[in-house]
Amino acid sequence: MNIFKNKCRGIIAITTLSISSYYAQIIPTIKSPQTYNIEKFGNIPVSFNSGSTSYNINLFRYDDLYNGNGYDISLNYYGTGFVPAKKSNYVGLDWSLDIGGTISREVRGVADDFFSDFPQSSNQLYGYLEGVKTCNKNNIEIYNSNYPSLPAGYGGKGIKCGNHSFELEPDKFSFNFMGNSGYFFIGNDMKPIIISDNKNLKIDISGLSSKQPLHPKLQNGAKCLTQTTTIKITDEKGIQYYFGGNYENLEISYNLNPAEAENRFTITAWNLYKIEYPNSDILEIKYRTVNANSGDRNFCVNNDDILTLQEPFQLMFDRNIIFKQEFSVTNESYSAGNLLFDGTVRWGNSNNSVENHQRSYSATKKSFPNTVLFNGKTIVSFDYERYEKYLISAIPSLKLKNINFYNITGGRLIKTVNLNYYRNQDYFFLETVKMFRKEKLSLEYFQQYNFDYYNKEELPDDSTGLIDYWGYWNNKPMSKLVPNFTLDKNTGDYTITDNTRDSNPALCSVGLIKTITYPTKGKSEFIYEPHQYSEKIDRNSASQFKNVLVSSVGSVGGGRIQKIINYSNDGTQVGLKEYKYISNYAPNAANTKSSGILSSYYRNLDYLKTQAGPKTKESLQVYSSNIIETSMNSSPVLYSEVTEIENNKGYTKSYFTDYKMYPDDPNFKEVYNNTGVTSPISYSPPNMGNINLPYRSNNYKRGKLYKQEMYDHNFVKIKSSTTDFVDISEIIPNNFVTYVTDRVFSRYFFKLYGGSFSPSKKVTSEILNNNLISSTTDYSYQSANGLNVSKLKNIQADGRITETTYKYAHEKANQKLINANIVDTPLETAITQTVNGTAKAISKSETKYDHAANIYPSATLTYDLLNGSSTEVTYDLYDSKGNLQQYTTKDGIPVSLIWGYDQTQPIAKIEGAMYNQVSGFITGIASASDTDAVQGTETSKNALITALDAFRNLPALMTTQITTYTYNPQIGVTSITPTSGVRENYIYDSANRLEKVVDVNGKVLKEYKYNYKN
């Protein structure tokens, strides 16, 4: 029987592992669950690609704060499987609260920002960032080894400048905020090297401190605290996002090893704390600020100090217990035969017993949002509930209890969201989300979501060692984290000889979401199956220990979605979706080969034999831990072909780019550092230095949807689309950072390029009346900055060709927009069409930005082949918020706009009058709208309508045409009175959807019906 075909079953018995402990020498840098979940959204492109379950609840949205940009707060679920070591977030296990975004970090070597003014040795390596600031070398100089380094006896590591030495391994900074995701490295010249689908982000690291901690020696708590450290990102609209800053905005991993060390902590995440809009509006996210008592300031010195911290400061932390098995043994007299391990290291003719199990400690300092402010006024507040600790070795925790939303001008509560949890030990599962709203359009509004999870009552201790290679719970009896193995000392290949770390397919659904019950009382049920793969990434002697894709069939812990069953509120099944993760799927076909690739390479040992003259020495280093970070922020298996079958009828096949299409770049330069003169050193097995080299990852090219095919109920293809991509780094070839690392006796030099994997061609095909109709769109990226689409070329099935060319701020030499990073807005657009080989210009338009005092449009021009350019409209006047106050039409007619509701909504449009002609009459209507924004009552709304009607009837405005508007700022327009004076009122349902339009007498003019689709 093929166990992989079994559905996941429930758990009958729980077995835990008891292991001895002593202090570790290697402490994993553990991030908060909030950060891991945010990273997971950025690292895994789509849930189809990973087979994972994702779900989003938008709790509230503040619309259009600037240029179409709103502000949302949402709950996001992303479940890949049960990892015992993963902590529950403050909104529950596998849930995250999206309040804006974060920048997280993967430390490579030494943390980039670590530097001490009290070096223990001039040959000690410090962080990369201070070296970049000090040494003044560019990427090419570093790649060509044109820099001073440590003495040969230290392997030539790092770069030496003055009295200090700095590493050359830049950390990886990942960002995920406001729909933007990607990562960057700090360049050798301080310029960030960015990899993102958003090609026009500008990252400023001038505020990123290169000297952490605050002070490494002082005993007043400075060694546990941070310097102010800020990263600023400007998007393509000129909006500036600030991350990090003060201590409360940072997430920090503390090494609680009692041994003296300078680098007590590592900053793991910089949270978004401020957004500055080009119109000078400011949105701020304030995090809970709690200072340590004077006696608690050295909490990071010893592992137990975190347990005695005073509250509420202690509630900012998670305490992590890391169980691991680690040993390093040597053999001075080389012996033939394989190297074996079965609890004892067996070299061939000698044995070495090792102390296997260790315990170490770390703490993770988290950030808890407290309030959100817009222009200094509170629009969101957060309330937390304290939960007592489960074990004496743990600490109490905070969980989010309520979120309160206020109107955009502050002061009026408009919605409350309440969260409740199910607790088992220190695992917290989000159980209910209740939403309460008091609105003038829906006086008694309530919604509730309910969630259930598989086996939430039967879970192991979070420190269990009963896990598979990727950290998922396998509940297999074992006595050690390192499985038995045999190693070929001649080649370096090794084989695991027991199954204690194999995955357990029967546990694939544990901890994953089981059902969602919606406010309509309808329900979705999720059924899982084990992950399977048919190929995996490996490193072996045949590949010179470089990444290679090999055929291998197996299963991985965690679960992939197999079915989603939808039910109506009366329990009737109303929908079924099934998912197949096999290559070349066809109904009723026998093929069952998985399309999955196991991308998480596992090797837990390093072996090396060195020889200097007649002397031979073997060394073996082995490490394994219950903390497997890749299981917390990514998915070990990604699928290149996934089929969705809906209601046992038609199906859709989705194809994703994968490792076979875009393997990692193995190119590097090696510099041999073996400088022995009398006794040159040799080593074996060959190429062992290549193990775990940080090759240039092409992960950003993988997981892209490049083909989709739709089939009808007769299994006949009816529609398809394919997309080709281009790597922008190929267009800007010098956009790289040199990454230098050392292995064995060599230094390795890599070029890590920035870039964006963008569409270059898209072909869509559809069969209509047995005729194939296709269209093709080509994308060209030849703009001045090499990043924007310069031309779109569309070819229709009849051969007609339409070409659209774009020019941006760089092409138009608009330095003002370039400085503001408004660089992807087309300033000039031209369209030509070719029919039967004859090209014809169809249209050309241009937007001018000639105002000296702002960055807003000044005019729109159109071009005629015969008469040249003409001005369609001029934008004459803006207010301090960037709202258009006056424009003039092509016919020379001025139109004035009056903004109310604290300058957030237009309340009147006056055609035929300049703004300075009406500005003296608008105080009353502006004031009435501001009052309505604050009070939000029928009385305030009616008072505004009365004021607007009086404004319309002013004698001074009798020759103009006036249209007036009222709003519920959190929902939309509530009334429009056109120039005719016949008012239309807009009525919304309890879910804030437009329900009907009525006249002043209540007569229905339009009506809208909504039906749920499960």
Stockholm file with secondary structure:
# STOCKHOLM 1.0

chainA/1-1014         MNIFKNKCRGIIAITTLSISSYYAQIIPTIKSPQTYNIEKFGNIPVSFNSGSTSYNINLFRYDDLYNGNGYDISLNYYGTGFVPAKKSNYVGLDWSLDIGGTISREVRGVADDFFSDFPQSSNQLYGYLEGVKTCNKNNIEIYNSNYPSLPAGYGGKGIKCGNHSFELEPDKFSFNFMGNSGYFFIGNDMKPIIISDNKNLKIDISGLSSKQPLHPKLQNGAKCLTQTTTIKITDEKGIQYYFGGNYENLEISYNLNPAEAENRFTITAWNLYKIEYPNSDILEIKYRTVNANSGDRNFCVNNDDILTLQEPFQLMFDRNIIFKQEFSVTNESYSAGNLLFDGTVRWGNSNNSVENHQRSYSATKKSFPNTVLFNGKTIVSFDYERYEKYLISAIPSLKLKNINFYNITGGRLIKTVNLNYYRNQDYFFLETVKMFRKEKLSLEYFQQYNFDYYNKEELPDDSTGLIDYWGYWNNKPMSKLVPNFTLDKNTGDYTITDNTRDSNPALCSVGLIKTITYPTKGKSEFIYEPHQYSEKIDRNSASQFKNVLVSSVGSVGGGRIQKIINYSNDGTQVGLKEYKYISNYAPNAANTKSSGILSSYYRNLDYLKTQAGPKTKESLQVYSSNIIETSMNSSPVLYSEVTEIENNKGYTKSYFTDYKMYPDDPNFKEVYNNTGVTSPISYSPPNMGNINLPYRSNNYKRGKLYKQEMYDHNFVKIKSSTTDFVDISEIIPNNFVTYVTDRVFSRYFFKLYGGSFSPSKKVTSEILNNNLISSTTDYSYQSANGLNVSKLKNIQADGRITETTYKYAHEKANQKLINANIVDTPLETAITQTVNGTAKAISKSETKYDHAANIYPSATLTYDLLNGSSTEVTYDLYDSKGNLQQYTTKDGIPVSLIWGYDQTQPIAKIEGAMYNQVSGFITGIASASDTDAVQGTETSKNALITALDAFRNLPALMTTQITTYTYNPQIGVTSITPTSGVRENYIYDSANRLEKVVDVNGKVLKEYKYNYKN
#=GR chainA/1-1014 SS CCGGGSCCCCCCCCCCCCCCCCCCSCCCCCCCHHHHHHHHHHHSCCHHHHTCEEEEEEEEEEEEEETTEEEEEEEEEEECCCCTTSCCBTTBTTEEEESSEEEEEECCSSCTTBCCSSCSCTTSEECHHHHHHHHCCCHHHHHTTCSCCSCGGGTTCSEEETTEEECCCCCEEEEEETTEEEEEEECTTSCEEEEESCTTCEEECTTSCSSBSSCSSCTTTGGGSCCCEEEEEECTTSCEEEEEESGGGEEEEEECCCSCCSCCEEEEEEEEEEEECTTSCEEEEEECCCCCCGGGTTTTSSTTGGGGCCTTGGGGEEEEEEEEEEEEEEESSCCCSCEEESSEEECSSCEEECCCEEEEEEEEECCCEEEEEETTEEEEEEEEEEECCSSTTSCCEEEEEEEEEECTTSSCEEEEEEEEEEEETTEEEEEEEEEEECCSSCSSEEEEEEEEETTTTSCCCTTCCCBCTTSCBCCCCCSCSSCCEEECTTTCCEEECCCTTSCCGGGTTTTSEEEEECTTSCEEEEEEEEEEEEEEEECCGGGTTSCEEEEEEEEEEEEEEEEEEEECTTSCEEEEEEEECBTTCCTTCCCCCBCEEECCCCCCEEEEEEEETTEEEEEEEEEEESCCTHHHHSCSEEESEEEEEETTSCEEEEEECCTTTSCCBCCCEEEECCCCSSSCEEEESTTGGGTTCCCBCCGGGTTCEEEEEEECTTSCEEEEEEEEEEEGGGTSTTCEEEEEEEETTEEEEEEEECBCEEEEEEEEEEEETTEEEEEEEEEECCSTTSCSCCEEEEECTTSCEEEEEEECTTTTTCHHHHHTTCCSSCSEEEEEEEETTEEEEEEEEEEECCCSSCSSCCEEEEEETTTEEEEEEEEEEECTTSCEEEEEETTSCEEEEEEETTTTEEEEEEETCCHHHHGGGCHHHHHHHHHHHHHCSHHHHHHHHHHHHHHHTCGGGTTSEEEEEEEETTTEEEEEECTTCCCEEEEECTTSCEEEEEETTCCEEEECCCCCCC
#=GC SS_cons          CCGGGSCCCCCCCCCCCCCCCCCCSCCCCCCCHHHHHHHHHHHSCCHHHHTCEEEEEEEEEEEEEETTEEEEEEEEEEECCCCTTSCCBTTBTTEEEESSEEEEEECCSSCTTBCCSSCSCTTSEECHHHHHHHHCCCHHHHHTTCSCCSCGGGTTCSEEETTEEECCCCCEEEEEETTEEEEEEECTTSCEEEEESCTTCEEECTTSCSSBSSCSSCTTTGGGSCCCEEEEEECTTSCEEEEEESGGGEEEEEECCCSCCSCCEEEEEEEEEEEECTTSCEEEEEECCCCCCGGGTTTTSSTTGGGGCCTTGGGGEEEEEEEEEEEEEEESSCCCSCEEESSEEECSSCEEECCCEEEEEEEEECCCEEEEEETTEEEEEEEEEEECCSSTTSCCEEEEEEEEEECTTSSCEEEEEEEEEEEETTEEEEEEEEEEECCSSCSSEEEEEEEEETTTTSCCCTTCCCBCTTSCBCCCCCSCSSCCEEECTTTCCEEECCCTTSCCGGGTTTTSEEEEECTTSCEEEEEEEEEEEEEEEECCGGGTTSCEEEEEEEEEEEEEEEEEEEECTTSCEEEEEEEECBTTCCTTCCCCCBCEEECCCCCCEEEEEEEETTEEEEEEEEEEESCCTHHHHSCSEEESEEEEEETTSCEEEEEECCTTTSCCBCCCEEEECCCCSSSCEEEESTTGGGTTCCCBCCGGGTTCEEEEEEECTTSCEEEEEEEEEEEGGGTSTTCEEEEEEEETTEEEEEEEECBCEEEEEEEEEEEETTEEEEEEEEEECCSTTSCSCCEEEEECTTSCEEEEEEECTTTTTCHHHHHTTCCSSCSEEEEEEEETTEEEEEEEEEEECCCSSCSSCCEEEEEETTTEEEEEEEEEEECTTSCEEEEEETTSCEEEEEEETTTTEEEEEEETCCHHHHGGGCHHHHHHHHHHHHHCSHHHHHHHHHHHHHHHTCGGGTTSEEEEEEEETTTEEEEEECTTCCCEEEEECTTSCEEEEEETTCCEEEECCCCCCC
//
